[in-house]
């Protein structure tokens, strides 16, 4: 059921649903090499733009559709799962928070409910947030490649919806914007992640942000 906000005079906090990779975490150069090598393992080539296009829809379904062979898909996923941490923690391409992210999180956590809905791995996300001293500022972190983003949003709304005046998703991909809209959330698209401004505009987010200062301003406007 779509999210319904409280009355205009409500004093309740905003419910913020963050996508993680590409929004808070600088991780394209972590995950593209992993997926590129996954594809190479089963005889396919993959360009950066092809990888970005996976996120126009559900990224995991896009990969499955691209391979289009159940046996090869299983081989690919076995390779991915066994190499995931090696790529994620590699010293040359280790995922990291964007430089402004920690300060931004600390600032908005004073007034809003912060959550994460990601297709990444929860332990890696928590560790990265912990390293930057901001993990405890998130009320809920959902991350699972087997659970749909719709399912995560539904769970978040079920837990916090009635405590919030409005719910908003912050993301860097077209696929997430479309899912958030279907779930009744406001949307803010950031332009420093996996999808560029021109592509994001086609999904018609409620707001666009070119940096973390603009993102703070967009949240304030909602």
Secondary structure, 3 states (H helix, E strand, C coil): CCCCCCCCCCCCEEEEEECCECCCEECHHHHHHHHHHHHHHCCCCCCHHHHHHHHHCCHHHHHHHHHCCHHHHHHHHHHHHHHHHHHHCCCCCCCEECCCHHHHHHHHCCCCEEEEEECCCHHHHHHHHHHCCCHHHCCEEEECCCCCHHHHHHHHHHHHHHHEEEEEEEECCHHHHHHHHHCCCEEEEECCCCCCHHHHHCCCCCEEECCHHHHHHHHHHC
